[in-house]
Amino acid sequence: MDSPESRDRLKHRAYSLSSIASRHFYEGGPNCAVKACKMMTQMAPQVILSGLTAEVLIMPWSRIIQGAAECESGRRDGSVQCDATIEVPCNLVYSVLMAMNAFPSNNDDETYEALSNALVRRTNFITGAVDMEGCPEADRGEAGFI
């Protein structure tokens, strides 16, 4: 793991898997893309042990997230089908998020914006409140702004 050759091999494997995930998400092949994300998650401890940093890896997380969101949209409207041979999360973006959490990363605003756009499908303004008694019932996820 400490040799430059081992680090290069891990780096190129990470790039290959990210390319596979991205391509299959964009082409409507969620099973292969999710499998590639799982493989990235599994190899992440070795990447960290090898000393590879986010600055060296420069993983294309925003692109993978956008592909997963597009594929998820197709899955929801029925134009993309998932094969039952692999366990797929309730939202395909979660498979990318798991890989992102495992890898060393310095995610920027673009990545977080892509992630929030991919996971939040609908928002509703319910009410404005000046105290806790004015808050709506806690029956769904909420976001508060001050």
N, C-alpha and C positions, 0 to 999 in steps of 0.2 A: 504493500500500500504506500510505502514511503518513496518508492522510486518514481522518477518522472514518467517512465513508461506506464506504470500502473495508474498514475493520476490522469495521464492522457487517455488511457483506455476507458477509465470511468467517465471522464468528461465527454468523450465521443459517444459512449453508450447512452449517457444522459441526453445528449443532443439527438441521437437516433430515436430514442423512445419519445422524446417530446415532439419530434417530427411525425412519428407514427400516430401519436395521439391527436395532434393537430389535424393531420391529413384525414384521418378517419372520422373525426368529429365533423369537419367541413364536408366530407363526402357522405354523411349520413350512415356511418358504420359505428354506432356507439359501443358495441361489444369489444371490438378490437381496441378502440380508443380507451375504454375503461380499463382493459387489461394492461395497456401500456402505462397508464397512470398508476395502477397498482404495482407494476414492476418498478416504476420510478420511486414509489414510496418504499418498497422493499430494499432498493439499493441505496437509499439516502443515508443510512448509518455508515456505510462504507465510504460514501462521498465525504461525509463529515470527518470520519477518522483519517482520511487521506489528506485532510487539510485544504481541500478545495473550498474556495470562498465564493460568495455570491458575485463578487467583482470578476472572478475568473470564469465562472460558469455562464453568467448572463443568459439565464433561461428565458424563453419567450412566453412567459406566463400569460400576458394580456392576450396574445394571439390564441393560445390554447383555450383560455376562458371564453373568448368570443366564439370560437368554434363549438365548444361544449354548449354554450347558450343557444346557438343556432340549431344545433342538433336536438337539444331539449325542446325547443319550440316545435321542431318537426315531429318529435315524439308525442308531444301533447296534441298536435292537430292530426296525428295518425299517418303522416307521410313517411315517418321513420319508424321502423320496427326493431325491437330488441329481441334477440334470440335468448331463450331460457337457459342456455348453457353456461352463462356467467351471471353472477349476481350484480345487478345494476342499481345504483342508488336512486332514491326518489327524485332527485334532480341530478343530471349528469355533471353539473358544475361541482358538486361535492367531491367527485373523484379527483378533479383537478386541485381542489382546495386541500385535500388530504396530502397530495404530492407536494404542494407548495409548503404546507406546514412542516413536512419532513425534511425538505431541502434547505440548505443555507440560502437565504434570499434577502435582498434589500428591495422589497417591492415598493414601487413608486406610486404616485397619485393615479397614474393611468391604469395600473394594475388593480388598485383598490376600486377605482371607478368602474372598470370592466366587471369586477367581481360583484359589486353592489348592483349594477345594472342587470347582471345575469341572474342574481338570486331574488331580487325584488321585482315581482311581476306587476303588482298593482298596489297603489296607495289610495287611501281615502282620508280626507280631512273630516274628522268627526266633530270636534269642538275645540274651542279655546277655553282655557280655564285660568283663573287667577289664584285658586287655592285647591287643595286636595279634594274638597267636597265637589268641586266642579268637574273632576276627571270622569271619563266614561268608565263603564264596567270593565274589569280586567279579563275580557274573554278572548283576546287575540294579542298578537305582538304589537308593541307600541314604540313610537319614537317621540321623544320630547325635545323641544327646542326652546332655548332661553335666549 
